[in-house]
Amino acid sequence: MSRLLDQPAGGATYAQAGVSIEAGDEFVSRIKDVVASTSRPEVLGGIGGFGGLFHLRAGRYRDPVIVSSADGVGTKLEIARRLGRYETVGIDLVAMLVDDLVCVGAEPLFLLDYVAVGRLDPERLSVLVAGIAEGCRQCSTALLGGETAEHGGVMRPDDLDVAGFAIGVVERGRELGAHRVKKGDALVGLHSPGLRSNGYSLARRVLGDSPEDLARPAFEGATRSLGEELLVPSVIYAPVVTAVAARIGTGLHAVAHITGGGIVGNVARILPPSCDALIHMDAFETPEIFYEIQRRGQVGAEEMVRVFNCGLGMVVCVDADEVDEVIEIAARGGVVATVVGHARPGTGRVTLT
């Protein structure tokens, strides 16, 4: 017989402690179809098990290397929370994950998410997960599973944080990186229309994030409010990079994802000790929101390119004679691309002009 004590009715419950099992069940029921919409042929089973199953099909890779990434959305979530708009931050999460994977040449396969809340609101979280699923569909990546944790008594009821974990695969010997970069390589920039998911702590400090701040125009002459501007979803570049790799093969040498650390910090990560990168800032458009941050916070140019993407979401390093091909592929994928610089003999430094 059970040794659990039989107590009279009216005792303490999990719900009283701030965790609703019923709300969790409702949330899972709401997202089943959304998650299923991201499925790939390799996915075995559906959500609800103790682990997600993904079959790495034999014969497709001779010597597969598994690549992983983990990331979050950062304080962009605070803008979403204050506006009560969660439709697009899931796309940001996917972008931060899969766009890291393709920097080493990996094909993104599947993703898992982790959401922590003070109080589980099935409707709010369903909107968030629908955004994650939309991002996964954009890059043919399966949303294989995840975890939702209700931290009653620890987080405030309206608090929310989200993180993700993505897995990809690359054939051994085909990894991209600094070891492939050589002098004379062209640097092609994939343009970014906004902040993506980086630098929001500085942006919020400078621009403000009160309801009044978020409701005003983003900058003089803007057609969007500041809140709308700050919630512009990240472009997911993985499909373009994957298409470039498939088309030009070994002509693709390295890819830098311009996230935390800005242009200088991230381009430096793809340079060998024998090469510098020269990037021309006038070769791509810097969206007005970046200038507004500079104006309102008197932020120096050096700090801007160290924190923000400033209009350059990715830098793709290729053979110089492959430039036109890369720009054409990007255009077909809805991404504006231009030549922004080149690799030259040096010591691993990035110079902006």
C-alpha positions as CSV (number, residue, x, y, z in Angstrom):
1,M,0.0,0.0,0.0
2,S,1.1,3.6,-0.5
3,R,2.8,5.3,2.4
4,L,1.5,8.7,1.3
5,L,-0.7,10.1,4.0
6,D,-4.4,10.4,3.5
7,Q,-5.2,14.0,4.4
8,P,-8.5,15.9,4.7
9,A,-9.6,18.1,1.8
10,G,-8.5,21.7,1.7
11,G,-4.8,21.2,1.9
12,A,-2.0,23.0,0.0
13,T,-2.0,22.5,-3.8
14,Y,0.5,23.0,-6.6
15,A,-1.7,25.7,-8.1
16,Q,-1.6,27.6,-4.8
17,A,2.2,27.5,-5.1
18,G,2.0,29.1,-8.5
19,V,2.1,26.2,-10.9
20,S,-0.9,25.1,-12.9
21,I,-0.8,21.6,-14.4
22,E,-4.1,22.2,-16.2
23,A,-2.7,25.3,-17.9
24,G,0.4,23.3,-19.0
25,D,-1.8,20.6,-20.5
26,E,-3.9,23.2,-22.3
27,F,-0.7,24.8,-23.7
28,V,0.6,21.5,-25.1
29,S,-2.8,20.8,-26.7
30,R,-2.8,24.3,-28.4
31,I,0.7,23.9,-30.0
32,K,0.5,20.3,-31.3
33,D,-0.5,21.3,-34.8
34,V,1.9,24.2,-34.9
35,V,4.8,22.0,-34.0
36,A,3.7,19.3,-36.5
37,S,3.8,21.9,-39.2
38,T,7.7,22.1,-38.9
39,S,8.2,18.4,-39.3
40,R,10.8,16.9,-41.6
41,P,11.0,13.3,-43.0
42,E,13.6,12.5,-40.4
43,V,11.4,13.3,-37.4
44,L,10.0,10.2,-35.7
45,G,6.9,10.6,-33.6
46,G,5.4,13.8,-32.2
47,I,5.6,15.9,-29.1
48,G,4.7,14.6,-25.7
49,G,7.4,12.0,-25.2
50,F,10.4,12.1,-23.0
51,G,12.7,13.0,-25.9
52,G,12.5,13.9,-29.5
53,L,13.6,11.4,-32.1
54,F,15.4,12.4,-35.3
55,H,16.8,9.8,-37.8
56,L,20.1,10.9,-39.4
57,R,19.5,9.1,-42.7
58,A,22.2,6.7,-43.6
59,G,24.0,7.3,-46.9
60,R,23.4,11.0,-47.0
61,Y,26.7,11.8,-45.3
62,R,29.8,9.7,-45.4
63,D,31.4,11.2,-42.3
64,P,28.8,13.4,-40.5
65,V,29.9,15.9,-37.9
66,I,27.1,17.1,-35.5
67,V,27.1,20.9,-34.8
68,S,25.2,22.5,-32.0
69,S,24.3,26.0,-30.9
70,A,22.4,27.6,-28.0
71,D,21.1,31.1,-27.7
72,G,18.2,33.4,-26.6
73,V,16.5,36.5,-27.6
74,G,17.9,38.7,-24.9
75,T,16.2,41.9,-23.6
76,K,14.3,42.2,-26.9
77,L,11.8,40.1,-25.0
78,E,11.3,43.0,-22.6
79,I,10.0,45.1,-25.5
80,A,7.6,42.3,-26.5
81,R,6.4,41.9,-22.9
82,R,5.7,45.7,-22.4
83,L,3.8,45.8,-25.7
84,G,2.1,42.4,-25.2
85,R,3.2,41.4,-28.6
86,Y,5.0,38.0,-29.0
87,E,4.3,37.1,-32.6
88,T,7.8,37.7,-33.9
89,V,10.3,37.1,-31.1
90,G,10.2,33.3,-31.8
91,I,11.5,34.1,-35.3
92,D,14.4,36.0,-33.6
93,L,15.2,32.9,-31.5
94,V,15.4,30.7,-34.6
95,A,17.5,33.2,-36.4
96,M,20.1,33.4,-33.6
97,L,20.4,29.6,-33.6
98,V,20.4,28.4,-37.2
99,D,22.4,31.4,-38.5
100,D,25.2,30.3,-36.1
101,L,25.1,26.7,-37.4
102,V,25.5,27.7,-41.1
103,C,28.7,29.7,-40.2
104,V,30.5,26.4,-39.9
105,G,28.8,24.9,-43.0
106,A,26.2,22.9,-41.2
107,E,22.7,22.2,-42.4
108,P,20.2,23.0,-39.5
109,L,18.2,19.9,-38.7
110,F,16.2,20.5,-35.6
111,L,15.6,22.8,-32.7
112,L,14.4,22.7,-29.1
113,D,13.1,25.5,-27.0
114,Y,13.0,26.3,-23.3
115,V,10.5,28.8,-22.0
116,A,10.4,30.0,-18.4
117,V,7.5,32.0,-17.1
118,G,6.1,33.3,-13.8
119,R,2.6,32.3,-14.7
120,L,1.7,30.0,-17.6
121,D,-0.7,31.8,-19.9
122,P,-1.5,29.2,-22.7
123,E,-2.7,31.9,-25.1
124,R,0.4,34.1,-24.7
125,L,2.8,31.1,-25.0
126,S,0.9,29.7,-28.0
127,V,1.6,33.0,-29.9
128,L,5.3,32.8,-28.9
129,V,5.6,29.2,-30.1
130,A,3.8,30.0,-33.3
131,G,6.6,32.5,-34.0
132,I,9.2,29.8,-33.3
133,A,7.4,27.5,-35.7
134,E,7.3,30.1,-38.4
135,G,11.0,30.6,-38.1
136,C,11.6,26.9,-38.3
137,R,9.5,26.6,-41.5
138,Q,11.5,29.5,-43.0
139,C,14.7,27.4,-42.8
140,S,13.2,23.9,-43.0
141,T,14.2,23.1,-39.5
142,A,12.1,20.8,-37.3
143,L,10.8,22.0,-33.9
144,L,11.5,18.7,-32.2
145,G,10.5,19.5,-28.7
146,G,11.1,21.7,-25.7
147,E,10.3,22.6,-22.1
148,T,8.0,25.1,-20.5
149,A,8.8,25.9,-16.8
150,E,6.4,27.7,-14.6
151,H,8.4,29.4,-11.8
152,G,5.7,30.4,-9.4
153,G,6.9,32.4,-6.5
154,V,10.3,33.0,-8.1
155,M,9.5,35.0,-11.3
156,R,6.8,37.7,-11.4
157,P,3.6,36.5,-13.1
158,D,4.2,38.5,-16.2
159,D,7.9,37.5,-16.5
160,L,9.1,35.4,-19.4
161,D,12.4,34.2,-20.9
162,V,13.1,31.9,-23.8
163,A,16.2,30.1,-25.0
164,G,16.8,27.5,-27.7
165,F,19.1,24.8,-28.8
166,A,19.7,23.8,-32.4
167,I,21.5,20.9,-34.0
168,G,22.9,20.7,-37.5
169,V,25.2,18.4,-39.5
170,V,28.2,19.0,-41.8
171,E,30.3,16.6,-43.8
172,R,33.7,16.2,-42.1
173,G,36.3,18.1,-44.1
174,R,33.8,20.6,-45.5
175,E,33.6,22.8,-42.4
176,L,33.8,26.5,-43.1
177,G,36.1,28.9,-41.2
178,A,39.3,30.9,-41.0
179,H,41.4,28.0,-42.3
180,R,39.8,28.5,-45.7
181,V,40.2,32.3,-46.0
182,K,42.9,33.7,-48.2
183,K,44.0,37.1,-49.4
184,G,42.0,38.4,-52.3
185,D,38.7,36.7,-51.1
186,A,35.6,38.9,-51.5
187,L,33.5,39.8,-48.5
188,V,29.8,39.9,-49.4
189,G,27.4,41.5,-46.9
190,L,23.9,40.3,-46.3
191,H,21.9,43.3,-45.3
192,S,19.9,43.6,-42.1
193,P,16.8,46.0,-41.9
194,G,17.0,46.3,-38.1
195,L,18.7,45.5,-34.8
196,R,17.8,41.8,-35.0
197,S,18.3,40.6,-31.4
198,N,21.5,42.3,-30.3
199,G,22.4,45.4,-28.4
200,Y,18.9,45.9,-26.9
201,S,20.2,46.7,-23.4
202,L,22.0,49.8,-24.9
203,A,19.1,50.6,-27.2
204,R,16.6,50.5,-24.4
205,R,18.8,52.6,-22.2
206,V,19.2,55.2,-24.9
207,L,15.8,55.2,-26.5
208,G,13.7,54.4,-23.5
209,D,11.1,51.5,-23.1
210,S,8.2,53.1,-21.2
211,P,4.8,52.9,-22.9
212,E,5.2,56.5,-23.9
213,D,8.6,55.9,-25.4
214,L,7.5,52.9,-27.3
215,A,4.4,54.6,-28.7
216,R,6.2,57.6,-30.2
217,P,7.7,57.5,-33.8
218,A,10.9,55.6,-33.9
219,F,12.7,58.6,-35.3
220,E,11.8,61.8,-37.1
221,G,9.8,61.0,-40.2
222,A,9.3,57.3,-39.2
223,T,6.2,55.5,-40.3
224,R,6.5,53.0,-37.4
225,S,6.4,53.5,-33.6
226,L,9.6,52.9,-31.7
227,G,8.0,49.7,-30.3
228,E,7.2,48.4,-33.8
229,E,10.7,49.3,-35.0
230,L,12.4,47.4,-32.1
231,L,10.2,44.3,-32.8
232,V,11.1,44.0,-36.4
233,P,12.0,40.3,-36.7
234,S,15.4,39.1,-37.5
235,V,16.1,38.0,-41.1
236,I,16.9,34.3,-41.1
237,Y,19.9,34.0,-43.4
238,A,20.4,30.2,-43.2
239,P,18.5,29.3,-46.4
240,V,20.6,31.8,-48.4
241,V,23.9,30.5,-47.0
242,T,22.8,26.9,-47.5
243,A,21.9,27.7,-51.1
244,V,25.2,29.4,-51.7
245,A,27.1,26.4,-50.3
246,A,25.2,24.1,-52.6
247,R,25.8,26.2,-55.7
248,I,29.5,27.2,-55.3
249,G,30.9,24.5,-53.1
250,T,34.5,25.1,-52.1
251,G,34.2,28.6,-53.4
252,L,32.5,29.5,-50.1
253,H,35.2,29.8,-47.4
254,A,33.7,31.4,-44.2
255,V,30.6,33.1,-42.8
256,A,30.4,35.6,-40.0
257,H,27.1,36.1,-38.2
258,I,27.0,39.7,-37.0
259,T,25.5,39.4,-33.5
260,G,26.9,40.4,-30.1
261,G,30.3,41.9,-30.7
262,G,29.1,43.8,-33.8
263,I,30.8,43.9,-37.2
264,V,34.4,44.1,-35.9
265,G,34.2,41.4,-33.3
266,N,32.5,38.8,-35.5
267,V,34.3,39.3,-38.8
268,A,37.6,38.9,-36.8
269,R,36.4,35.4,-35.9
270,I,36.7,34.2,-39.5
271,L,40.2,35.6,-40.2
272,P,43.4,33.5,-40.2
273,P,46.5,35.1,-38.5
274,S,47.8,36.0,-42.0
275,C,44.8,38.0,-43.2
276,D,43.0,41.3,-42.4
277,A,39.5,42.2,-43.5
278,L,38.8,45.6,-45.1
279,I,35.1,46.6,-44.9
280,H,33.6,49.7,-46.6
281,M,30.8,51.1,-44.5
282,D,29.4,52.9,-47.5
283,A,28.9,49.6,-49.3
284,F,25.7,48.9,-47.4
285,E,22.8,50.9,-46.0
286,T,22.7,51.6,-42.2
287,P,19.0,51.8,-41.2
288,E,18.0,55.1,-39.5
289,I,17.3,53.4,-36.2
290,F,21.0,53.0,-35.6
291,Y,21.6,56.8,-36.3
292,E,18.8,57.5,-33.8
293,I,20.6,55.5,-31.2
294,Q,23.7,57.5,-31.9
295,R,21.9,60.8,-31.7
296,R,19.9,60.2,-28.6
297,G,22.8,58.5,-26.7
298,Q,25.7,60.3,-28.2
299,V,27.1,56.8,-28.9
300,G,30.5,56.9,-30.7
301,A,31.0,55.1,-34.0
302,E,33.5,52.7,-32.5
303,E,31.0,51.6,-29.9
304,M,28.2,51.3,-32.5
305,V,30.1,48.8,-34.7
306,R,31.2,46.9,-31.5
307,V,27.7,46.4,-30.3
308,F,25.3,46.5,-33.3
309,N,25.1,45.0,-36.8
310,C,24.6,48.6,-38.2
311,G,22.8,47.1,-41.2
312,L,25.1,44.1,-41.9
313,G,23.5,40.8,-40.7
314,M,26.1,38.5,-42.2
315,V,29.4,38.6,-44.0
316,V,30.1,35.8,-46.5
317,C,33.7,35.2,-47.6
318,V,34.0,33.7,-51.1
319,D,36.3,33.4,-54.0
320,A,36.3,36.8,-55.8
321,D,34.9,35.3,-59.0
322,E,31.8,33.9,-57.2
323,V,30.5,37.3,-56.1
324,D,27.8,37.7,-58.7
325,E,26.5,34.2,-58.0
326,V,26.2,34.9,-54.3
327,I,24.4,38.2,-54.8
328,E,21.9,36.5,-57.2
329,I,21.2,33.7,-54.8
330,A,20.6,36.1,-52.0
331,A,18.2,38.1,-54.1
332,R,16.2,35.0,-54.9
333,G,16.0,34.4,-51.2
334,G,14.7,38.0,-50.6
335,V,17.9,39.2,-49.1
336,V,19.8,42.3,-50.3
337,A,23.6,41.6,-50.7
338,T,26.5,43.7,-51.8
339,V,30.3,43.4,-51.9
340,V,31.4,45.1,-48.7
341,G,35.2,44.5,-48.7
342,H,37.9,41.9,-49.1
343,A,40.6,39.9,-47.3
344,R,44.1,41.1,-47.6
345,P,47.5,40.2,-46.1
346,G,47.7,41.2,-42.4
347,T,47.5,39.9,-38.8
348,G,43.8,39.1,-38.3
349,R,42.5,42.6,-37.9
350,V,39.3,44.2,-39.2
351,T,39.5,47.7,-40.6
352,L,36.4,49.8,-41.4
353,T,36.5,52.7,-43.8
